[in-house]
Amino acid sequence: MRDIFGDLFNPAALSPEWITDTAVALSREMYHSRDFSAMPILADALQDAGCDSKIVLAHCRGPGPHVRGCWVVDLVLGKS
C-alpha cells in the first residue's frame, strides 16, 4: 500500500525542475513494462536534477516491492 500511496502522514512532492526527460522516460518505461528494477536509476536521475527529498530518494532506492501505481512514478508522469 505504501508504494501506491506513500506516507500519508508525511507526503512528498516533486519540484517541476526535477522532472527531466530522463526521469520521464525511465518512469514511462517502468509503467508500461511493469518492470520496476530501474527505480534506483530513477533515483539517480532525480538526484542529478537536484532532487534532495529524502522521502522520494529512499522510496526509489528501497527494496519495494514497486508496482504500477507507484506514487513516485505517477508523480513523474503527472498521473497523481
N, C-alpha and C positions, 0 to 999 in steps of 0.2 A: 504494500500500500504506500509506503514511503517513497518508492520510486516514482509513483504516479502523482502523489500529492505533495511530496516534500515534507518539510517540518511545518506543520500548521501553526505552531506557536512561535516560529522564527522564520517567516517567509523570506525568500531571497528573490532578487530581481536581476536582470541583466541590463547593463547600460548599452544603449544603441551602438556605441563605438566598439564594443566587444564582439558584435555580431558581424564578423567578416565573411567574405566569400568562402574562405576555407572552412570556417565553422559551419556555415550553412550547407556546404557540400558534404561535409562529414555527417552532419545531422540528417540530411536528406537521405543519404545512402543507408545509414543505420535504420532510419524509419521505414524505408521501403524494403530493405532486405531482412529486417528483424534480427540482424546480427549486430549486437552492441559491443563487440570486442574492441571497437575503436574509441570507446569512451575515454580512456586515458589520453589518447591523441587529441580528442576534442578538448580535454582539459588543457593540454599544452597549447592548442590553438587559441583558446580563450585567454590563457595567461599571456601569451605572446601579444595579444591585442590589448593587454592592460588589465584584464580581469584580476581583481585582488580579493574576490569574495571567497572566503574560506569554505563557506557552505557549498557553493557551486563547484569549486575545485575538488573538495573532498568527496562530493557525491560522484563526480565523474571518475575519480580515481579509486573509488570504493569498490568492494567486491560485487556489489549488486545484490540480487540479480537485477539487471536492467531489462526493461520490456518496452514494447511500443506504448507510448503514452508517458514515457519518462518526462518528468517536468522540465528538466534542463533542455532536452532535445526539443520539446514542444515550445519552450521559450525562444530558442534559437530560430525555430521555424515559424514563429508567430502564431502558433496554434492555441496558446492559452491567454 
